[in-house]
């Protein structure tokens, strides 16, 4: 675990999570605007991948802020479920690496 502590700091984890959640929020905005203008859209897989990579909170905030994808079950339930699982995993990881 000492090796992980040397390469993955809590600061780096926080910076990564901030950036990936900002990306999640921004792509929900971009996709909503493209939908309104009937232009090429961001694939749903991309929206889900950003959530899977840790951007769930930003994606959820973007989803409700822009009222985008709120009628689709896989987004309405998928984003929160993925996010909750990731928070539990991250809390466990941080606890094991930094506090045990």
C-alpha positions in Angstrom: 0.0 0.0 0.0 3.0 2.3 0.6 3.7 2.2 -3.2 0.2 3.4 -3.9 0.5 6.2 -1.3 3.7 7.4 -3.1 2.0 7.6 -6.5 -1.6 8.4 -5.8 -2.0 11.3 -3.3 -5.3 12.4 -1.9 -4.7 15.7 -3.6 -4.4 14.0 -7.0 -7.6 12.0 -6.3 -9.5 15.2 -5.5 -8.2 17.1 -8.5 -9.1 14.1 -10.8 -12.6 13.9 -9.3 -13.1 17.7 -9.7 -12.1 17.6 -13.3 -14.0 14.5 -14.3 -17.2 15.8 -12.6 -16.7 19.2 -14.3 -16.4 17.3 -17.6 -19.6 15.4 -16.8 -21.5 18.6 -16.1 -20.2 20.2 -19.3 -21.0 17.3 -21.6 -24.5 17.2 -20.3 -24.8 20.9 -21.2 -23.3 20.5 -24.6 -25.5 17.5 -25.4 -28.6 19.4 -24.3 -27.8 22.3 -26.5 -27.1 20.1 -29.5 -30.4 18.3 -28.9 -32.2 21.7 -28.9 -30.6 22.7 -32.2 -31.1 19.2 -33.7 -27.4 18.7 -34.3 -25.1 15.8 -34.0 -25.2 14.5 -30.4 -22.8 13.1 -27.9 -23.3 9.3 -27.8 -25.1 8.0 -24.8 -22.2 5.6 -24.2 -19.9 8.6 -23.8 -22.2 10.1 -21.2 -22.2 6.7 -19.3 -18.4 6.3 -19.6 -17.8 9.7 -18.0 -20.0 8.6 -15.1 -18.2 5.3 -14.9 -14.9 7.1 -14.7 -16.0 9.1 -11.6 -18.0 11.9 -13.1 -21.3 10.8 -11.7 -22.0 13.8 -9.4 -21.3 16.3 -12.2 -23.4 14.3 -14.7 -26.3 14.1 -12.3 -26.1 17.8 -11.5 -25.9 18.6 -15.2 -28.8 16.2 -15.9 -31.1 18.0 -13.5 -29.8 21.5 -14.1 -30.4 21.3 -17.9 -33.3 18.9 -17.7 -31.5 16.5 -20.0 -32.0 12.7 -20.1 -34.3 12.8 -17.1 -36.9 10.7 -18.8 -34.5 7.9 -19.7 -34.5 5.1 -17.1 -30.9 4.1 -17.6 -29.8 7.7 -16.8 -32.4 8.4 -14.1 -31.4 5.3 -12.1 -28.0 4.4 -13.7 -26.2 7.5 -12.9 -27.1 7.5 -9.1 -26.4 3.7 -8.8 -23.0 4.0 -10.5 -22.2 7.0 -8.4 -23.1 5.4 -5.1 -21.1 2.3 -5.9 -18.1 4.5 -6.8 -18.3 6.5 -3.6 -18.4 3.4 -1.5 -15.4 1.9 -3.5 -13.5 5.2 -3.2 -14.2 5.5 0.5 -13.0 1.9 1.1 -9.9 2.5 -1.0 -8.9 5.7 0.8 -9.6 4.1 4.2 -7.4 1.0 3.3 -4.6 3.0 1.8 -4.4 6.1 4.0 -5.8 5.1 7.4 -5.1 1.5 8.0 
